[in-house]
Amino acid sequence: MPGFEKVDVDDVVVRMLAGTVPMKLRVSKVTNQVITCGDWEFDRATGAEIDELLGWGPPPLTTGSYLDPSKTELSNPTANSREN
């Protein structure tokens, strides 16, 4: 999966904190640009965590955690992705 185009609500993604600590999260909302998992937001194209207070986001910003696309568990892999 080159990005997170197929990720939808109820899918399970893995947040990698500092690149070493995995944390499974359930997707609660998806828009064209953002994947939301409870209190966390991630860039849909890159998986970079978005946190305005910390200045985190997709390039050119830096981030302290990201979603690992190889560990994403789609709840319905044949369904079309949400485009809200």
KAMO-V589419 format. One record per run of one state. SS is the DSSP state (~ for helix, > for strand, _ for the rest). FROM is the first residue (numbers start at 1). TO is the last residue. If there is no record, write none. Layout:
ss = <SS | SS>
from = <FROM | FROM>
to = <TO | TO>
This chain:
ss = <_ | > | _ | > | _ | > | _ | > | _ | > | _ | > | _ | > | _ | > | _ | > | _ | ~ | _ | > | _>
from = <1 | 12 | 18 | 21 | 27 | 29 | 31 | 34 | 38 | 40 | 44 | 48 | 52 | 56 | 57 | 62 | 63 | 65 | 68 | 69 | 72 | 73 | 74>
to = <11 | 17 | 20 | 26 | 28 | 30 | 33 | 37 | 39 | 43 | 47 | 51 | 55 | 56 | 61 | 62 | 64 | 67 | 68 | 71 | 72 | 73 | 84>
